Amino acid sequence: MKGYKKLMDIVAMVEKTVLVVTMILILVLTVGNVFSRKVIHQSWSFTEELVVAVFVLITLMAAALAARDGELVNLSLIPDRLSVKGQKVLLTINTVLSVAFTAVLFKYGLDKVITQLENGKRTFVLNWPEWIFWSFVPIGAACMVLHIIEYFVDYCAKSKKDKEEQEK
């Protein structure tokens, strides 16, 4: 269990680094484009392509990191009224459905990447292969699956530890 947690801490650290770098990239590109349009009167047409693609990556990775701590948006109306055992059952159902949804997202994202690789389609402005941008979907989905499962395992381990402490 400790090895798994260390591995997940490394994954989270890489994700946080990617988030910081991509946020700085978006900031520089967006501010640079605004400055270029207002001062030089020329637009950086490539910024829209990059910013939109990177926003997909940022959104999915941030959701994955939120799932790691159980901070994804949810309605606590029902869980708050349940017993601890009921909450665990509900979390199990939630985890299964979340992993299923994210697995579907991963599958369709990967299918799109493979299709783009086979077709050799390229972006309009940068003329980069489109599969590069579409790869952000399965990467983000894989991170989400890992962290959803991590939160569930941590919750169950915490519940087990709490139960053992109550028995003492």
Secondary structure, DSSP 8 states (H G I E B T S, - for coil): -HHHHHHHHHHHHHHHHHHHHHHHHHHHHHHHHHHIIIII----THHHHHHHHHHHHHHHHHHHHHHHTT-S----TTGGGS-HHHHHHHHHHHHHHHHHHHHHHHHHHHHHHHHHHHHT-B-SSS--BHHHHHTHHHHHHHHHHHHHHHHHHHHHHHHHHHHHHHH-
